[in-house]
Amino acid sequence: MRPNPSITGAGMLLVLAALTLPVPVPAQDKPADPGKKLYCWDTARGERICSDTLPPEAVNNARQEFSARSGLRSADVQRALTAEERADAELAAAQAQVDAAAAETRKRTEQAMLSTYGSEDALRRVFNERAAIVDNNIKTAIYNVGSLREALATQLSIAGDRELAGQKVTDKQAQDIRQRHTELLAQLRLQAAFEQQRKALDVEIAETLARYRELKGTAAAADAADTPASPPG
């Protein structure tokens, strides 16, 4: 390059220095942090809020999380459970565990039933023993109820006769009547409880025998045997 005579020596040095300096490159946008998230949630008033930070008051709210880099949804977070809901969830989980254990127990019981009782008659004998105990309890309760009712009726008759004769019922007679009445009510409750046990036992027997027949593969034959024959037309 031919020097320009209008540029002094000092000016020439400045021009050469400028030509040799690196050309600045425009700064580019910094890429988004791949781990950065955007959060969107609804407030208690129904307002929709989106932010790159999650305030403490929104931590327990249901929200959607998005990747700040791609804009795609990365997660759906359900709201935090209340104390009552947590208790219900724990109860449901505990109940599910109990139900699973009960199912496993029934399975083992059925297996033991098949291996222990070779016939339906052998299984019935076990239930007959239990039924005999409950039936004996019912008979005893009925006898006690009858005896107490008769004794109470006698005491009430004596007390009534004394009143009709113008005599006062003694404190001991009144106390005996109250005691007999209390004992009678207690025996009536026992009788009702024993009779309810017998009904429950009948249901258990029927269900167990039906399950035994099903496991043995004899359910259809047993049902046919239990069904009365139709009278000839």
ABEGO torsion letter per residue (X at the ends): XBBBAABBAAAAAAAAAAAABBBBBBBBBBBBBAABBBBBBBBAAGBBBBBABBBAAAAABBBBBBBAAAGBBABBBBBBBBAAAAAAAAAAAAAAAAAAAAAAAAAAAAAAAAAABABAAAAAAAAAAAAAAAAAAAAAAAAAAAAAAAAAAAAAAAAAAAAAAGBBBBAAAAAAAAAAAAAAAAAAAAAAAAAAAAAAAAAAAAAAAAAAAAAAGAAAAAAAAABBBBBBX
